[in-house]
């Protein structure tokens, strides 16, 4: 059902093959995020967790580019800026897969699917702003790998936003009419 969402995403990330090979083996979620996802079986809750995880990576990447070091015990302490940007892309891939699977299941609560799509749209819009800042900083620092990853992230965010809008049109929430 949300094939257009997946297609927009795949076009945005070049069929998902852009991520660096070295990062492919490293877990992109923290143990706490994995536990939260295992507990969250409803689509709206899962997407919220993923979007929060993606936002955290972008915020932390920007802070690192500004020279702020992570504190001991920070769940992203040992992640580089590049790994966080790659993690964002992998998180968005997971979001797309989860939404597509939920849309295909007839048993999926359409209200929860709609909420998940709204969260994706809002999260993608915020991510695009964050990624534009990261891109600008990487330009100033002449950090080509981070610049490339921020561009990739911008494409993903835009494809996700467009896909979410398409999904919201396709799966509107039916409002109950009031009886008098």
TAQUI-V172266 format. One record per residue. N is the residue number from 1. RES is the residue in one small letter. OMEGA is omega in radians with two decimals (* if undefined). BURIAL is + if it has 16 or more other ideal C-beta (glycine too) atoms within 10 Angstrom, else -. D_FIRST is the distance of its C-alpha to the first C-alpha in whole Angstrom. Layout:
n = (N;N)
res = (RES;RES)
omega = (OMEGA;OMEGA)
burial = (BURIAL;BURIAL)
d_first = (D_FIRST;D_FIRST)
//
This chain:
n = (1;2;3;4;5;6;7;8;9;10;11;12;13;14;15;16;17;18;19;20;21;22;23;24;25;26;27;28;29;30;31;32;33;34;35;36;37;38;39;40;41;42;43;44;45;46;47;48;49;50;51;52;53;54;55;56;57;58;59;60;61;62;63;64;65;66;67;68;69;70;71;72;73;74;75;76;77;78;79;80;81;82;83;84;85;86;87;88;89;90;91;92;93;94;95;96;97;98;99;100;101;102;103;104;105;106;107;108;109;110;111;112;113;114;115;116;117;118;119;120;121;122;123;124;125;126;127;128;129;130;131;132;133;134;135;136;137;138;139;140;141;142;143;144;145;146;147;148;149;150;151;152;153;154;155;156;157;158;159;160;161;162;163;164;165;166;167;168;169;170;171;172;173;174;175;176;177;178;179;180)
res = (x;x;x;x;x;x;x;x;x;x;x;x;x;x;x;x;x;x;x;x;x;x;x;x;x;x;x;x;x;x;x;x;x;x;x;x;x;x;x;x;x;x;x;x;x;x;x;x;x;x;x;x;x;x;x;x;x;x;x;x;x;x;x;x;x;x;x;x;x;x;x;x;x;x;x;x;x;x;x;x;x;x;x;x;x;x;x;x;x;x;x;x;x;x;x;x;x;x;x;x;x;x;x;x;x;x;x;x;x;x;x;x;x;x;x;x;x;x;x;x;x;x;x;x;x;x;x;x;x;x;x;x;x;x;x;x;x;x;x;x;x;x;x;x;x;x;x;x;x;x;x;x;x;x;x;x;x;x;x;x;x;x;x;x;x;x;x;x;x;x;x;x;x;x;x;x;x;x;x;x)
omega = (-3.14;-3.13;3.14;3.08;3.13;-3.13;3.12;3.13;-3.11;3.08;-3.09;-3.09;3.09;-3.13;3.03;-3.06;-3.07;-3.06;-3.11;-3.12;-3.11;-3.10;-3.05;-3.10;-3.10;3.11;-3.10;3.07;3.08;3.09;3.12;3.11;3.12;3.11;3.13;3.13;3.12;3.13;-3.06;-3.12;-3.13;-3.00;-3.11;3.13;3.13;-3.11;3.10;3.13;3.12;-3.11;3.07;3.13;3.11;3.13;3.12;-3.14;3.13;3.11;-3.12;3.11;3.12;3.12;3.14;3.11;3.08;3.08;3.12;3.12;3.09;3.10;3.12;3.12;3.09;-3.10;3.13;-3.06;-3.03;3.09;3.04;3.07;3.13;3.14;3.12;3.10;3.04;3.08;3.09;3.13;3.14;3.08;3.14;3.06;3.12;3.10;-3.11;3.14;3.14;3.14;3.14;3.12;3.14;-3.14;-3.14;-3.12;3.11;-3.09;-3.12;3.06;-3.07;3.08;3.12;3.07;3.11;3.12;3.12;3.12;3.08;3.10;3.11;-3.13;-3.13;3.13;3.13;3.10;3.12;-3.14;3.14;3.10;3.13;-3.13;3.08;3.09;3.13;3.12;-3.14;3.12;-3.13;3.06;-3.14;-3.12;-3.09;3.14;-3.05;3.13;3.12;3.10;3.13;-3.14;3.10;3.05;3.10;3.11;3.10;3.11;3.13;-3.13;3.14;3.10;3.13;3.13;3.13;3.12;3.11;3.10;3.10;3.12;3.12;3.07;-3.08;-3.09;3.14;3.08;3.12;3.12;3.14;3.11;-3.12;3.12;3.13;*)
burial = (+;+;-;-;+;+;-;+;+;-;-;+;+;-;-;-;-;-;+;-;-;-;+;-;-;-;-;+;+;+;-;-;+;-;-;+;+;-;-;-;-;-;+;+;+;+;+;+;+;+;+;-;+;+;+;+;+;+;-;+;+;+;-;+;+;-;-;-;-;-;-;-;-;-;-;+;-;-;+;-;+;+;+;+;+;+;+;+;+;+;+;+;+;+;+;+;-;+;+;+;-;+;+;-;-;-;-;+;-;-;-;+;+;+;+;+;+;+;+;+;+;-;+;+;-;-;+;+;-;+;+;-;-;+;+;-;+;+;-;-;-;-;+;-;-;+;+;-;+;+;-;+;+;+;+;+;+;+;+;+;+;+;+;+;+;+;+;+;-;-;+;-;-;-;-;-;-;-;-;-)
d_first = (0;4;5;8;9;10;11;13;14;15;17;19;20;21;19;20;24;26;26;30;31;33;31;28;30;31;29;27;27;30;31;31;27;27;28;26;23;24;25;22;20;18;15;17;20;19;17;20;22;21;21;25;25;24;26;29;29;29;32;34;34;35;38;39;39;41;44;43;43;41;43;44;41;38;35;35;38;38;35;36;34;33;31;30;28;27;26;24;22;21;20;18;16;16;15;12;12;12;9;7;9;9;6;6;9;11;13;12;14;12;15;15;12;13;16;15;13;16;18;16;17;21;21;20;23;25;25;25;28;30;29;31;34;33;33;36;38;37;39;42;42;42;39;37;35;34;33;31;29;29;28;25;24;24;22;19;20;19;16;15;16;15;11;12;13;10;8;12;12;9;9;13;16;18;21;24;27;30;33;36)
//
